[in-house]
Every structure is written in structure tokens, then in C-alpha cells.
Amino acid sequence: MRTCVCTRTIRNRGPLPDFCSIARRVLPHDYELSVVICAHTLAQRMNKQYRNKTYTPNVLAFPLSKSHGEVFLNVRKAEREARTLGVSTHACVTHLFIHALLHLKGHDHGVTMDREESALLKKFNINPKGLVN
């Protein structure tokens, strides 16, 4: 991977996964990735502006070209979902990030994507049990 840039639009609330290392193992070598760690306001605004959806998403993936994409990760929502699911925030955030990367690779929801997602979660020592899309 040529470039992986991570930007936070919210205050640091603890350690997050190593997004660049994960992306290097999932995306093609020449892929350029931007990761934005955000909260509800930006995630909802992006969802409305680019997808015409009004709900607050936990993660958004925008493929900008075949070799460049952006991920907006709503860490506040991920923290709340993790508590509800009884899993760690780290596991939930990692799951959402991997899910977004698979969308950037061109996967749609379905059995194939679920299988690849589960395999990747295991590679990164995240128990997929209890995590939902």
C-alpha cells in the first residue's frame, strides 16, 4: 500500500486498531486509503450528502477509484454497539473497518463477504462471534 492516512475529527478515546497494517493485508498493494475517525455529526452528514440516507451510520466506505478510497468510522457509535453486543470496542472497530475494506474491494453483502470477513477477523485475533454487520 502506497499511502494510508488516518485523521481524527474527535478527541482520542483510547487506542484504536492499527488501520494501516490491517489495510495492507486486505487491499491491493497500490491502494491509497484515507481513514477518518469521526462521531455522529460528520458520519450522518456524509451519509445524507453522498448516499441520501438520514440515519447515523457506524462506518462508511467510499471507493473513489479502483486504487483509492476513504473510510469514515463513527467510533462513538461503535463504542455504543460494542457495549450492547458485550464485546470490546477494539473488536467492534476492527470488525467495522474490515467490513468497510471489503466494500472498497468491491464486495457486496452476502455469504462470500461474510466468509472473507470472518477469516480476516480470525487473522487479527478477533472472535467474530457476537459481532454483527
C-alpha positions, -999 to 999 in steps of 0.1 A, spaced: 0 0 0 14 33 -10 -4 56 13 -26 52 44 -37 84 61 -57 84 93 -74 116 106 -93 121 138 -121 146 140 -128 137 176 -107 136 208 -87 105 214 -107 80 235 -82 52 238 -61 30 215 -76 21 181 -65 -7 158 -35 -3 135 -56 6 105 -27 8 81 -14 -27 90 -49 -42 85 -55 -23 52 -21 -36 39 -33 -72 44 -67 -66 28 -63 -41 0 -41 -43 -31 -5 -32 -28 -10 1 -47 -42 12 -29 -44 46 -13 -66 48 17 -78 77 39 -94 68 72 -114 94 91 -122 87 128 -154 107 134 -185 109 155 -222 111 148 -225 146 132 -199 140 104 -210 104 97 -246 115 94 -238 144 72 -217 122 49 -244 96 48 -270 122 38 -249 141 13 -234 111 -6 -260 83 0 -292 103 6 -297 84 39 -307 101 71 -296 76 97 -263 78 116 -240 50 102 -213 32 122 -190 31 91 -190 44 55 -168 33 27 -163 54 -4 -144 39 -33 -131 69 -52 -113 49 -79 -100 14 -84 -70 22 -63 -82 49 -39 -109 50 -12 -120 66 20 -134 51 52 -154 72 77 -155 53 110 -180 66 136 -162 55 167 -189 68 191 -215 46 175 -190 16 175 -184 21 213 -221 20 219 -226 -10 197 -197 -28 214 -214 -23 248 -247 -36 235 -230 -67 220 -208 -73 250 -176 -71 230 -146 -48 232 -146 -15 214 -114 -27 197 -131 -58 183 -161 -38 171 -140 -11 155 -117 -37 138 -148 -55 125 -163 -24 111 -130 -14 95 -126 -48 78 -162 -46 67 -155 -13 50 -123 -25 34 -142 -54 18 -167 -29 4 -138 -10 -11 -125 -42 -27 -159 -44 -44 -177 -69 -22 -215 -66 -16 -232 -81 14 -237 -118 12 -222 -152 20 -189 -146 2 -183 -113 20 -193 -128 54 -168 -157 49 -139 -134 40 -148 -111 69 -148 -140 94 -114 -152 81 -99 -118 84 -112 -113 119 -96 -145 129 -63 -134 113 -64 -103 135 -73 -123 166 -109 -110 168 -136 -135 177 -163 -130 151 -189 -145 175 -212 -118 187 -203 -92 160 -229 -83 135 -229 -62 103 
